[in-house]
């Protein structure tokens, strides 16, 4: 009898232990702020304003207001980096394209053209050859210098490849 009670207690403990599981929760903390996006294009579109297309590339889903083509008080043209890469200052994504209006001319506009007119101004619906998200820009103390070093040492592959 003692053996069966003891065995019963062991069974209860085992069943209870198997029902209790520990969950380890891994959370990723996302800090606010712009990301360092580095890209290459098929041609030099660096002076042209980017807009964002829908996934099927049939319509414009996002475009800047003329006052939004500035970054840190200057026109938001991308910064030239090593080996022909550019550092985005405007918020390009894999769905971005460039229109036939320069940052300088766009900034002077009082009214933005209609979506249909902007769509007709697209230079190339697939302008990018490569694009990487290097994480938060604030992670780089000397941004251009550090990113140029990553490029020269072929370290972009260690970051999130967007294209």
Secondary structure as UniProt FT lines:
FT   HELIX           2..19
FT   STRAND          35..41
FT   TURN            46..47
FT   STRAND          48..53
FT   TURN            55..56
FT   STRAND          60..62
FT   HELIX           66..68
FT   STRAND          70..71
FT   TURN            72..73
FT   STRAND          74..75
FT   STRAND          79..80
FT   HELIX           82..84
FT   STRAND          86..87
FT   TURN            94..95
FT   STRAND          96..102
FT   HELIX           103..107
FT   HELIX           115..120
FT   STRAND          122..124
FT   TURN            125..126
FT   STRAND          128..136
FT   HELIX           137..139
FT   TURN            141..142
FT   HELIX           143..152
FT   TURN            153..154
FT   HELIX           156..158
FT   STRAND          160..161
//
